[in-house]
Amino acid sequence: MALILRGVTHQFGDAKVLENLDLQVEEGCFCCVVGPSGCGKSTLLRIIAGLYQPIGGEVLLDDAPPSLEKGEIGFVFQEDALFPWYTVEQNIKFGLKARNFDKEMWDDIIQYNLEKVGLAEYKRYYPRQLSGGMKQRVAIARVLAYNPKLLLMDEPFASLDSINRNMLQADLIDLWSREKKTIIFVTHNIDEAVFLAERVVIMGHKPGRIKRIVDIDLPRPRNRTDSNFCRTRRSILEIIES
């Protein structure tokens, strides 16, 4: 198993956010987490990343506590979080420098990862010169540059229009099929989850816990208008609303 959570429990003040949550995510799996607002999806990602320490339970990545500092985990947030005073190239260099990568490798790593996300010709652009979708591509390239074992994504496409969101979803699947990274992707969008995931984790709330895990065996590339796609989306929605 790439990632194991056992009995994870967390609260803020007197409010319990997660309770006795168990989850196993195999290496190379694309896993989406869905559920109502306030069920602890983002908190769960931050616990996996080590940004929050749960009050109970444990998180293991390859049989050891995961480390954000060691570069084992990449985190892509809803907002791109790029430094506006740095170029695309400099934003990626910042992450490599923070993780003590050999300077002689920087240029090759940056070029390689910008090519992955289709932005090699934009490396000297500033974030203000890029569209929202392009900035999210840079954010993904910045994370991939240090080659994490696990990629955590917290609604990274939520602020984009539907056309750009669909394009980036397709690009992300293409990237995942080539890299086979383990990905945990939080979303409110059921359509997005069914399009992306091999497995959908459905959470309930008050406090947050897993209601159901649904394996998605639809062939790729997935057709959003296909009857099986629509049936899967509807069944997940019914579980959330029940």
PyRosetta script that sets phi, psi and omega in degrees:
from pyrosetta import init, pose_from_sequence

init()
pose = pose_from_sequence("MALILRGVTHQFGDAKVLENLDLQVEEGCFCCVVGPSGCGKSTLLRIIAGLYQPIGGEVLLDDAPPSLEKGEIGFVFQEDALFPWYTVEQNIKFGLKARNFDKEMWDDIIQYNLEKVGLAEYKRYYPRQLSGGMKQRVAIARVLAYNPKLLLMDEPFASLDSINRNMLQADLIDLWSREKKTIIFVTHNIDEAVFLAERVVIMGHKPGRIKRIVDIDLPRPRNRTDSNFCRTRRSILEIIES")
pose.set_psi(1, 138.8)
pose.set_omega(1, 176.7)
pose.set_phi(2, -78.1)
pose.set_psi(2, -40.6)
pose.set_omega(2, -174.4)
pose.set_phi(3, -138.7)
pose.set_psi(3, 132.9)
pose.set_omega(3, 178.5)
pose.set_phi(4, -131.9)
pose.set_psi(4, 128.2)
pose.set_omega(4, 171.8)
pose.set_phi(5, -116.5)
pose.set_psi(5, 129.6)
pose.set_omega(5, -179.9)
pose.set_phi(6, -126.6)
pose.set_psi(6, 118.4)
pose.set_omega(6, 172.7)
pose.set_phi(7, 59.0)
pose.set_psi(7, 32.1)
pose.set_omega(7, -175.3)
pose.set_phi(8, -68.8)
pose.set_psi(8, 124.8)
pose.set_omega(8, -179.9)
pose.set_phi(9, -133.0)
pose.set_psi(9, 139.8)
pose.set_omega(9, 179.5)
pose.set_phi(10, -152.4)
pose.set_psi(10, 151.3)
pose.set_omega(10, 176.4)
pose.set_phi(11, -148.6)
pose.set_psi(11, 155.7)
pose.set_omega(11, 173.7)
pose.set_phi(12, -115.2)
pose.set_psi(12, 113.4)
pose.set_omega(12, -173.6)
pose.set_phi(13, 63.5)
pose.set_psi(13, -125.9)
pose.set_omega(13, 179.0)
pose.set_phi(14, -92.9)
pose.set_psi(14, -3.1)
pose.set_omega(14, -175.9)
pose.set_phi(15, -92.4)
pose.set_psi(15, 115.2)
pose.set_omega(15, 178.1)
pose.set_phi(16, -80.9)
pose.set_psi(16, 122.9)
pose.set_omega(16, -175.5)
pose.set_phi(17, -95.6)
pose.set_psi(17, -41.9)
pose.set_omega(17, 178.6)
pose.set_phi(18, -130.0)
pose.set_psi(18, 144.0)
pose.set_omega(18, -179.7)
pose.set_phi(19, -138.8)
pose.set_psi(19, 119.1)
pose.set_omega(19, 170.3)
pose.set_phi(20, 50.1)
pose.set_psi(20, 52.6)
pose.set_omega(20, -175.5)
pose.set_phi(21, -92.6)
pose.set_psi(21, 125.6)
pose.set_omega(21, 177.0)
pose.set_phi(22, -115.2)
pose.set_psi(22, 135.4)
pose.set_omega(22, 179.6)
pose.set_phi(23, -156.7)
pose.set_psi(23, 139.6)
pose.set_omega(23, 173.1)
pose.set_phi(24, -126.3)
pose.set_psi(24, 129.6)
pose.set_omega(24, 179.3)
pose.set_phi(25, -124.8)
pose.set_psi(25, 117.4)
pose.set_omega(25, -176.7)
pose.set_phi(26, -73.2)
pose.set_psi(26, 155.3)
pose.set_omega(26, 178.2)
pose.set_phi(27, -58.4)
pose.set_psi(27, 132.3)
pose.set_omega(27, 178.2)
pose.set_phi(28, 83.9)
pose.set_psi(28, 2.1)
pose.set_omega(28, -178.8)
pose.set_phi(29, -80.7)
pose.set_psi(29, 141.9)
pose.set_omega(29, 170.9)
pose.set_phi(30, -101.8)
pose.set_psi(30, 109.6)
pose.set_omega(30, -173.4)
pose.set_phi(31, -117.4)
pose.set_psi(31, 125.7)
pose.set_omega(31, 175.0)
pose.set_phi(32, -104.4)
pose.set_psi(32, 142.8)
pose.set_omega(32, 177.8)
pose.set_phi(33, -115.3)
pose.set_psi(33, 122.9)
pose.set_omega(33, -179.7)
pose.set_phi(34, -126.8)
pose.set_psi(34, 163.1)
pose.set_omega(34, 178.5)
pose.set_phi(35, 158.1)
pose.set_psi(35, 170.0)
pose.set_omega(35, -177.5)
pose.set_phi(36, -67.0)
pose.set_psi(36, 159.3)
pose.set_omega(36, 176.3)
pose.set_phi(37, -57.8)
pose.set_psi(37, 138.0)
pose.set_omega(37, 178.0)
pose.set_phi(38, 87.4)
pose.set_psi(38, 6.7)
pose.set_omega(38, -177.9)
pose.set_phi(39, -87.6)
pose.set_psi(39, -3.0)
pose.set_omega(39, 174.3)
pose.set_phi(40, 98.4)
pose.set_psi(40, 18.0)
pose.set_omega(40, -178.0)
pose.set_phi(41, -62.6)
pose.set_psi(41, -50.0)
pose.set_omega(41, -179.4)
pose.set_phi(42, -68.0)
pose.set_psi(42, -37.6)
pose.set_omega(42, 176.4)
pose.set_phi(43, -60.6)
pose.set_psi(43, -40.5)
pose.set_omega(43, 178.5)
pose.set_phi(44, -59.3)
pose.set_psi(44, -45.1)
pose.set_omega(44, 178.7)
pose.set_phi(45, -61.2)
pose.set_psi(45, -41.3)
pose.set_omega(45, -177.9)
pose.set_phi(46, -69.4)
pose.set_psi(46, -30.5)
pose.set_omega(46, 174.1)
pose.set_phi(47, -69.2)
pose.set_psi(47, -43.4)
pose.set_omega(47, 178.2)
pose.set_phi(48, -60.6)
pose.set_psi(48, -38.7)
pose.set_omega(48, -179.0)
pose.set_phi(49, -75.1)
pose.set_psi(49, -13.5)
pose.set_omega(49, -177.2)
pose.set_phi(50, 87.1)
pose.set_psi(50, 8.2)
pose.set_omega(50, 177.7)
pose.set_phi(51, -74.6)
pose.set_psi(51, -31.3)
pose.set_omega(51, 172.0)
pose.set_phi(52, -118.0)
pose.set_psi(52, 143.6)
pose.set_omega(52, 173.3)
pose.set_phi(53, -100.3)
pose.set_psi(53, 119.7)
pose.set_omega(53, -178.5)
pose.set_phi(54, -66.2)
pose.set_psi(54, 152.7)
pose.set_omega(54, 178.3)
pose.set_phi(55, -79.4)
pose.set_psi(55, -13.0)
pose.set_omega(55, 177.3)
pose.set_phi(56, -154.1)
pose.set_psi(56, 154.6)
pose.set_omega(56, 178.0)
pose.set_phi(57, 88.3)
pose.set_psi(57, -174.5)
pose.set_omega(57, -178.6)
pose.set_phi(58, -145.4)
pose.set_psi(58, 156.1)
pose.set_omega(58, 176.2)
pose.set_phi(59, -125.6)
pose.set_psi(59, 128.3)
pose.set_omega(59, -179.4)
pose.set_phi(60, -128.1)
pose.set_psi(60, 135.2)
pose.set_omega(60, 173.1)
pose.set_phi(61, -119.5)
pose.set_psi(61, 113.6)
pose.set_omega(61, -173.7)
pose.set_phi(62, 51.8)
pose.set_psi(62, 48.3)
pose.set_omega(62, 173.3)
pose.set_phi(63, 70.0)
pose.set_psi(63, 15.6)
pose.set_omega(63, 177.1)
pose.set_phi(64, -142.2)
pose.set_psi(64, 153.9)
pose.set_omega(64, 177.1)
pose.set_phi(65, -58.6)
pose.set_psi(65, 132.8)
pose.set_omega(65, -178.2)
pose.set_phi(66, -69.3)
pose.set_psi(66, 156.8)
pose.set_omega(66, -177.4)
pose.set_phi(67, -132.8)
pose.set_psi(67, 117.0)
pose.set_omega(67, 174.7)
pose.set_phi(68, -69.5)
pose.set_psi(68, -37.3)
pose.set_omega(68, -177.5)
pose.set_phi(69, -65.6)
pose.set_psi(69, -33.9)
pose.set_omega(69, -178.0)
pose.set_phi(70, -81.4)
pose.set_psi(70, -1.5)
pose.set_omega(70, 178.8)
pose.set_phi(71, 81.7)
pose.set_psi(71, 15.7)
pose.set_omega(71, 178.3)
pose.set_phi(72, -74.9)
pose.set_psi(72, -23.0)
pose.set_omega(72, -174.5)
pose.set_phi(73, -125.5)
pose.set_psi(73, 134.2)
pose.set_omega(73, 171.3)
pose.set_phi(74, -109.0)
pose.set_psi(74, 139.4)
pose.set_omega(74, -176.1)
pose.set_phi(75, -125.4)
pose.set_psi(75, 121.4)
pose.set_omega(75, 175.4)
pose.set_phi(76, -112.9)
pose.set_psi(76, 120.0)
pose.set_omega(76, -175.4)
pose.set_phi(77, -92.3)
pose.set_psi(77, 172.9)
pose.set_omega(77, 178.6)
pose.set_phi(78, -61.3)
pose.set_psi(78, -42.8)
pose.set_omega(78, 173.4)
pose.set_phi(79, -91.3)
pose.set_psi(79, 147.7)
pose.set_omega(79, -172.4)
pose.set_phi(80, -65.9)
pose.set_psi(80, -25.9)
pose.set_omega(80, 176.5)
pose.set_phi(81, 57.8)
pose.set_psi(81, 31.3)
pose.set_omega(81, 175.4)
pose.set_phi(82, -80.7)
pose.set_psi(82, 151.0)
pose.set_omega(82, 174.2)
pose.set_phi(83, -78.2)
pose.set_psi(83, 117.5)
pose.set_omega(83, -174.1)
pose.set_phi(84, -67.8)
pose.set_psi(84, -21.2)
pose.set_omega(84, -179.1)
pose.set_phi(85, -88.0)
pose.set_psi(85, -2.1)
pose.set_omega(85, 177.1)
pose.set_phi(86, -106.7)
pose.set_psi(86, 149.4)
pose.set_omega(86, 171.2)
pose.set_phi(87, -73.4)
pose.set_psi(87, 172.3)
pose.set_omega(87, 175.4)
pose.set_phi(88, -54.5)
pose.set_psi(88, -48.2)
pose.set_omega(88, -179.4)
pose.set_phi(89, -60.2)
pose.set_psi(89, -44.5)
pose.set_omega(89, -178.0)
pose.set_phi(90, -68.5)
pose.set_psi(90, -33.5)
pose.set_omega(90, 176.7)
pose.set_phi(91, -62.0)
pose.set_psi(91, -41.1)
pose.set_omega(91, 179.1)
pose.set_phi(92, -72.0)
pose.set_psi(92, -37.6)
pose.set_omega(92, 177.6)
pose.set_phi(93, -60.2)
pose.set_psi(93, -36.1)
pose.set_omega(93, -179.3)
pose.set_phi(94, -57.5)
pose.set_psi(94, -44.7)
pose.set_omega(94, 179.3)
pose.set_phi(95, -65.9)
pose.set_psi(95, -37.8)
pose.set_omega(95, 179.1)
pose.set_phi(96, -68.3)
pose.set_psi(96, -40.0)
pose.set_omega(96, 178.8)
pose.set_phi(97, -64.6)
pose.set_psi(97, -41.7)
pose.set_omega(97, -178.7)
pose.set_phi(98, -62.1)
pose.set_psi(98, -25.5)
pose.set_omega(98, -178.6)
pose.set_phi(99, -107.1)
pose.set_psi(99, 16.9)
pose.set_omega(99, 171.6)
pose.set_phi(100, 58.1)
pose.set_psi(100, 37.6)
pose.set_omega(100, 173.2)
pose.set_phi(101, -70.0)
pose.set_psi(101, 147.0)
pose.set_omega(101, 177.6)
pose.set_phi(102, -58.2)
pose.set_psi(102, 125.3)
pose.set_omega(102, -177.7)
pose.set_phi(103, -57.7)
pose.set_psi(103, -32.5)
pose.set_omega(103, -178.7)
pose.set_phi(104, -66.3)
pose.set_psi(104, -16.6)
pose.set_omega(104, -179.6)
pose.set_phi(105, -94.3)
pose.set_psi(105, -13.2)
pose.set_omega(105, -170.0)
pose.set_phi(106, -56.9)
pose.set_psi(106, -50.5)
pose.set_omega(106, -174.8)
pose.set_phi(107, -61.0)
pose.set_psi(107, -43.2)
pose.set_omega(107, 180.0)
pose.set_phi(108, -66.3)
pose.set_psi(108, -41.4)
pose.set_omega(108, 179.8)
pose.set_phi(109, -63.8)
pose.set_psi(109, -44.3)
pose.set_omega(109, -179.3)
pose.set_phi(110, -63.4)
pose.set_psi(110, -46.7)
pose.set_omega(110, -179.5)
pose.set_phi(111, -61.1)
pose.set_psi(111, -45.1)
pose.set_omega(111, -177.8)
pose.set_phi(112, -61.5)
pose.set_psi(112, -44.6)
pose.set_omega(112, -175.3)
pose.set_phi(113, -78.8)
pose.set_psi(113, -28.9)
pose.set_omega(113, 173.4)
pose.set_phi(114, -70.5)
pose.set_psi(114, -33.2)
pose.set_omega(114, 174.6)
pose.set_phi(115, -65.1)
pose.set_psi(115, -36.4)
pose.set_omega(115, 178.2)
pose.set_phi(116, -57.7)
pose.set_psi(116, -38.7)
pose.set_omega(116, -175.5)
pose.set_phi(117, -102.1)
pose.set_psi(117, 9.7)
pose.set_omega(117, 174.0)
pose.set_phi(118, 73.0)
pose.set_psi(118, 31.2)
pose.set_omega(118, -176.7)
pose.set_phi(119, -128.4)
pose.set_psi(119, 24.6)
pose.set_omega(119, -175.8)
pose.set_phi(120, -58.7)
pose.set_psi(120, -33.7)
pose.set_omega(120, -176.3)
pose.set_phi(121, -82.2)
pose.set_psi(121, -1.0)
pose.set_omega(121, -178.0)
pose.set_phi(122, -108.1)
pose.set_psi(122, 14.5)
pose.set_omega(122, -170.8)
pose.set_phi(123, -65.6)
pose.set_psi(123, -21.1)
pose.set_omega(123, 179.4)
pose.set_phi(124, -102.4)
pose.set_psi(124, 10.8)
pose.set_omega(124, 175.6)
pose.set_phi(125, -83.2)
pose.set_psi(125, 153.7)
pose.set_omega(125, 173.3)
pose.set_phi(126, -94.8)
pose.set_psi(126, 155.2)
pose.set_omega(126, -179.0)
pose.set_phi(127, -52.2)
pose.set_psi(127, -35.2)
pose.set_omega(127, -178.9)
pose.set_phi(128, -64.8)
pose.set_psi(128, -17.8)
pose.set_omega(128, -179.6)
pose.set_phi(129, -91.6)
pose.set_psi(129, 0.6)
pose.set_omega(129, -175.5)
pose.set_phi(130, -111.7)
pose.set_psi(130, 153.2)
pose.set_omega(130, 173.1)
pose.set_phi(131, -74.6)
pose.set_psi(131, 168.9)
pose.set_omega(131, 178.8)
pose.set_phi(132, -59.3)
pose.set_psi(132, -42.0)
pose.set_omega(132, 179.4)
pose.set_phi(133, -65.5)
pose.set_psi(133, -38.5)
pose.set_omega(133, 179.2)
pose.set_phi(134, -66.9)
pose.set_psi(134, -38.4)
pose.set_omega(134, 178.5)
pose.set_phi(135, -64.2)
pose.set_psi(135, -37.4)
pose.set_omega(135, 177.1)
pose.set_phi(136, -68.5)
pose.set_psi(136, -32.8)
pose.set_omega(136, 174.3)
pose.set_phi(137, -62.4)
pose.set_psi(137, -41.7)
pose.set_omega(137, 177.8)
pose.set_phi(138, -63.0)
pose.set_psi(138, -42.5)
pose.set_omega(138, 179.3)
pose.set_phi(139, -60.3)
pose.set_psi(139, -39.5)
pose.set_omega(139, 177.8)
pose.set_phi(140, -68.0)
pose.set_psi(140, -42.9)
pose.set_omega(140, 178.6)
pose.set_phi(141, -61.5)
pose.set_psi(141, -38.8)
pose.set_omega(141, -179.6)
pose.set_phi(142, -62.4)
pose.set_psi(142, -38.9)
pose.set_omega(142, 178.8)
pose.set_phi(143, -72.1)
pose.set_psi(143, -44.9)
pose.set_omega(143, -178.1)
pose.set_phi(144, -64.5)
pose.set_psi(144, -23.8)
pose.set_omega(144, -175.2)
pose.set_phi(145, -59.7)
pose.set_psi(145, -33.3)
pose.set_omega(145, 179.9)
pose.set_phi(146, -98.4)
pose.set_psi(146, 12.5)
pose.set_omega(146, 168.4)
pose.set_phi(147, 54.6)
pose.set_psi(147, 60.3)
pose.set_omega(147, 179.1)
pose.set_phi(148, -71.4)
pose.set_psi(148, 155.5)
pose.set_omega(148, 175.2)
pose.set_phi(149, -71.3)
pose.set_psi(149, -35.8)
pose.set_omega(149, -171.4)
pose.set_phi(150, -130.4)
pose.set_psi(150, 132.5)
pose.set_omega(150, 179.9)
pose.set_phi(151, -112.1)
pose.set_psi(151, 119.4)
pose.set_omega(151, 177.6)
pose.set_phi(152, -104.6)
pose.set_psi(152, 131.1)
pose.set_omega(152, -176.7)
pose.set_phi(153, -131.7)
pose.set_psi(153, 118.7)
pose.set_omega(153, -175.4)
pose.set_phi(154, -105.7)
pose.set_psi(154, 92.0)
pose.set_omega(154, -179.0)
pose.set_phi(155, 46.9)
pose.set_psi(155, 52.6)
pose.set_omega(155, -172.1)
pose.set_phi(156, -68.4)
pose.set_psi(156, -18.4)
pose.set_omega(156, -176.9)
pose.set_phi(157, -110.1)
pose.set_psi(157, 8.0)
pose.set_omega(157, -172.3)
pose.set_phi(158, -63.5)
pose.set_psi(158, -31.7)
pose.set_omega(158, -175.2)
pose.set_phi(159, -87.4)
pose.set_psi(159, -0.3)
pose.set_omega(159, -176.3)
pose.set_phi(160, -93.0)
pose.set_psi(160, 156.2)
pose.set_omega(160, 174.4)
pose.set_phi(161, -69.4)
pose.set_psi(161, 164.7)
pose.set_omega(161, -171.7)
pose.set_phi(162, -62.2)
pose.set_psi(162, -35.5)
pose.set_omega(162, -179.2)
pose.set_phi(163, -66.5)
pose.set_psi(163, -50.1)
pose.set_omega(163, 179.1)
pose.set_phi(164, -65.0)
pose.set_psi(164, -36.8)
pose.set_omega(164, 179.6)
pose.set_phi(165, -62.9)
pose.set_psi(165, -45.0)
pose.set_omega(165, 179.5)
pose.set_phi(166, -64.2)
pose.set_psi(166, -38.9)
pose.set_omega(166, 178.1)
pose.set_phi(167, -63.2)
pose.set_psi(167, -44.9)
pose.set_omega(167, -178.6)
pose.set_phi(168, -70.0)
pose.set_psi(168, -32.7)
pose.set_omega(168, 174.2)
pose.set_phi(169, -59.8)
pose.set_psi(169, -45.9)
pose.set_omega(169, 179.3)
pose.set_phi(170, -64.5)
pose.set_psi(170, -39.9)
pose.set_omega(170, 178.6)
pose.set_phi(171, -65.3)
pose.set_psi(171, -38.6)
pose.set_omega(171, -179.8)
pose.set_phi(172, -66.0)
pose.set_psi(172, -40.8)
pose.set_omega(172, 177.5)
pose.set_phi(173, -63.3)
pose.set_psi(173, -40.9)
pose.set_omega(173, 177.9)
pose.set_phi(174, -61.6)
pose.set_psi(174, -43.5)
pose.set_omega(174, 178.4)
pose.set_phi(175, -64.6)
pose.set_psi(175, -44.6)
pose.set_omega(175, 179.7)
pose.set_phi(176, -63.3)
pose.set_psi(176, -38.2)
pose.set_omega(176, -178.9)
pose.set_phi(177, -65.5)
pose.set_psi(177, -27.6)
pose.set_omega(177, 178.7)
pose.set_phi(178, -87.0)
pose.set_psi(178, -39.2)
pose.set_omega(178, -174.1)
pose.set_phi(179, -91.4)
pose.set_psi(179, -29.2)
pose.set_omega(179, -177.5)
pose.set_phi(180, 55.3)
pose.set_psi(180, 41.2)
pose.set_omega(180, 172.9)
pose.set_phi(181, -71.3)
pose.set_psi(181, 150.5)
pose.set_omega(181, 168.8)
pose.set_phi(182, -78.7)
pose.set_psi(182, 123.2)
pose.set_omega(182, -175.6)
pose.set_phi(183, -125.3)
pose.set_psi(183, 132.1)
pose.set_omega(183, 169.5)
pose.set_phi(184, -117.5)
pose.set_psi(184, 117.9)
pose.set_omega(184, -168.2)
pose.set_phi(185, -122.4)
pose.set_psi(185, 114.9)
pose.set_omega(185, 178.7)
pose.set_phi(186, -90.1)
pose.set_psi(186, 134.7)
pose.set_omega(186, 178.9)
pose.set_phi(187, -153.1)
pose.set_psi(187, 151.5)
pose.set_omega(187, 169.5)
pose.set_phi(188, -92.3)
pose.set_psi(188, -9.4)
pose.set_omega(188, -170.9)
pose.set_phi(189, -94.5)
pose.set_psi(189, 108.9)
pose.set_omega(189, -176.8)
pose.set_phi(190, -64.6)
pose.set_psi(190, -40.1)
pose.set_omega(190, 177.6)
pose.set_phi(191, -57.0)
pose.set_psi(191, -44.2)
pose.set_omega(191, 179.6)
pose.set_phi(192, -62.1)
pose.set_psi(192, -43.4)
pose.set_omega(192, -179.3)
pose.set_phi(193, -62.4)
pose.set_psi(193, -44.3)
pose.set_omega(193, -178.8)
pose.set_phi(194, -68.2)
pose.set_psi(194, -35.8)
pose.set_omega(194, 179.6)
pose.set_phi(195, -67.7)
pose.set_psi(195, -37.3)
pose.set_omega(195, -172.0)
pose.set_phi(196, -90.7)
pose.set_psi(196, -42.9)
pose.set_omega(196, -157.7)
pose.set_phi(197, -86.9)
pose.set_psi(197, 152.3)
pose.set_omega(197, 162.2)
pose.set_phi(198, -85.6)
pose.set_psi(198, -28.9)
pose.set_omega(198, -177.9)
pose.set_phi(199, -142.7)
pose.set_psi(199, 135.1)
pose.set_omega(199, 178.1)
pose.set_phi(200, -114.5)
pose.set_psi(200, 122.3)
pose.set_omega(200, 176.0)
pose.set_phi(201, -95.4)
pose.set_psi(201, 119.2)
pose.set_omega(201, -177.4)
pose.set_phi(202, -103.2)
pose.set_psi(202, 121.7)
pose.set_omega(202, -176.5)
pose.set_phi(203, -106.3)
pose.set_psi(203, 145.2)
pose.set_omega(203, 168.6)
pose.set_phi(204, -104.2)
pose.set_psi(204, 177.3)
pose.set_omega(204, -175.5)
pose.set_phi(205, -135.9)
pose.set_psi(205, 174.5)
pose.set_omega(205, -179.8)
pose.set_phi(206, 61.5)
pose.set_psi(206, 67.2)
pose.set_omega(206, -12.2)
pose.set_phi(207, -84.6)
pose.set_psi(207, 172.5)
pose.set_omega(207, -178.3)
pose.set_phi(208, -68.6)
pose.set_psi(208, 130.3)
pose.set_omega(208, 175.7)
pose.set_phi(209, -155.0)
pose.set_psi(209, 164.0)
pose.set_omega(209, -179.5)
pose.set_phi(210, -81.1)
pose.set_psi(210, 123.1)
pose.set_omega(210, 176.5)
pose.set_phi(211, -85.8)
pose.set_psi(211, -42.2)
pose.set_omega(211, -174.9)
pose.set_phi(212, -160.3)
pose.set_psi(212, 150.4)
pose.set_omega(212, 170.8)
pose.set_phi(213, -118.8)
pose.set_psi(213, 124.7)
pose.set_omega(213, -176.6)
pose.set_phi(214, -114.4)
pose.set_psi(214, 121.7)
pose.set_omega(214, 174.3)
pose.set_phi(215, -82.2)
pose.set_psi(215, 131.0)
pose.set_omega(215, -179.0)
pose.set_phi(216, -102.8)
pose.set_psi(216, 111.1)
pose.set_omega(216, -176.8)
pose.set_phi(217, -108.3)
pose.set_psi(217, 23.0)
pose.set_omega(217, 178.4)
pose.set_phi(218, -71.0)
pose.set_psi(218, 141.4)
pose.set_omega(218, -179.5)
pose.set_phi(219, -68.0)
pose.set_psi(219, 154.9)
pose.set_omega(219, 175.7)
pose.set_phi(220, -109.6)
pose.set_psi(220, 147.7)
pose.set_omega(220, -1.1)
pose.set_phi(221, -71.0)
pose.set_psi(221, 146.0)
pose.set_omega(221, -174.0)
pose.set_phi(222, -89.0)
pose.set_psi(222, 141.6)
pose.set_omega(222, -178.8)
pose.set_phi(223, -105.4)
pose.set_psi(223, 115.6)
pose.set_omega(223, -176.1)
pose.set_phi(224, -65.9)
pose.set_psi(224, -19.4)
pose.set_omega(224, -179.5)
pose.set_phi(225, -96.3)
pose.set_psi(225, -3.5)
pose.set_omega(225, 179.9)
pose.set_phi(226, -65.8)
pose.set_psi(226, 144.2)
pose.set_omega(226, -176.0)
pose.set_phi(227, -62.3)
pose.set_psi(227, -37.9)
pose.set_omega(227, 178.5)
pose.set_phi(228, -67.7)
pose.set_psi(228, -37.3)
pose.set_omega(228, 176.0)
pose.set_phi(229, -61.4)
pose.set_psi(229, -49.1)
pose.set_omega(229, -178.5)
pose.set_phi(230, -63.4)
pose.set_psi(230, -38.3)
pose.set_omega(230, -180.0)
pose.set_phi(231, -66.4)
pose.set_psi(231, -41.1)
pose.set_omega(231, 178.6)
pose.set_phi(232, -64.9)
pose.set_psi(232, -44.3)
pose.set_omega(232, 178.8)
pose.set_phi(233, -60.4)
pose.set_psi(233, -43.0)
pose.set_omega(233, -178.6)
pose.set_phi(234, -66.1)
pose.set_psi(234, -39.7)
pose.set_omega(234, -178.8)
pose.set_phi(235, -66.5)
pose.set_psi(235, -38.0)
pose.set_omega(235, 177.6)
pose.set_phi(236, -66.4)
pose.set_psi(236, -42.1)
pose.set_omega(236, 178.1)
pose.set_phi(237, -61.1)
pose.set_psi(237, -39.3)
pose.set_omega(237, 179.2)
pose.set_phi(238, -65.1)
pose.set_psi(238, -37.2)
pose.set_omega(238, 178.3)
pose.set_phi(239, -66.4)
pose.set_psi(239, -42.4)
pose.set_omega(239, 178.7)
pose.set_phi(240, -61.6)
pose.set_psi(240, -42.3)
pose.set_omega(240, -174.8)
pose.set_phi(241, -80.7)
pose.set_psi(241, -15.1)
pose.set_omega(241, -176.7)
pose.set_phi(242, -70.3)
pose.dump_pdb("model.pdb")
